[in-house]
Amino acid sequence: MVDAAEVIVDHDGWRQLTMTSLAAKLGVKGPSLYNHVESIEAVLGEVQVRAMATLSNQLQRAAMGRVRADCLRAMAAVQRTYAKAHPGLYELAMSQAIDRHGMTVASVPAGEALSAVIQSFGVGDVSIELGLSCLAALHGLITLERTNLMPDANTDLAYERVIDAVVLMLEHEATTSLSADAPVKRRAGSR
């Protein structure tokens, strides 16, 4: 049942998943589904967790054995490729959590990979806000590309520039955090 729901979500978008559409996909009558599922929201929550787990694991695999810009570029490529290959699932995975606990667990591999790549730049304390800034930059361009907001733009070039901007931000963050951790030097003659 969840597999059928995934197909609907990926092809038509998550807002199109209803008991009626799911029943039609399964070749059964809508009311009979209530014998197997609590609600369409519960099914949608399972699809969302699965989509996040798949993306999260792919991001973690992309990060393995890489550091700094090479790692960030590999992860960014995976994120964009997944969004293009699975538009409905990507949109759902990047939406408000239906099953907050399930989504938290499913996103652990991606969170660990992102934290590791940020640390590989030399950032000691990886804040939620810094990780969110990286994600927002990459996801933002993916969203603009998916909505075809700027059809004449070279989105490949734009995505590369966004990645470059994130790399610069992380390099800056590393130097800022290093200088913040350094002991304060006194000037000659000061007490």
Buried (B, 14 or more C-beta within 10 A) or exposed (E): BBEBBBBBBBEEBBEEBEBEBBBBBBEBEBEEBEEEBEEBEEBBBBBBBBBBBBBBBBBBBBBEEBEBBEBBBBBBEBBBEBBEEBBBBBBBBBBEBBBEEBBEBBBBBBBBBBBBBBBBBBBEEBEEEBBEBBBEBBBEBBBBBBEEEEEEEEBEEBBBEBBEEBBEBBBEBBEEBEEEEEEEEEEEEEE
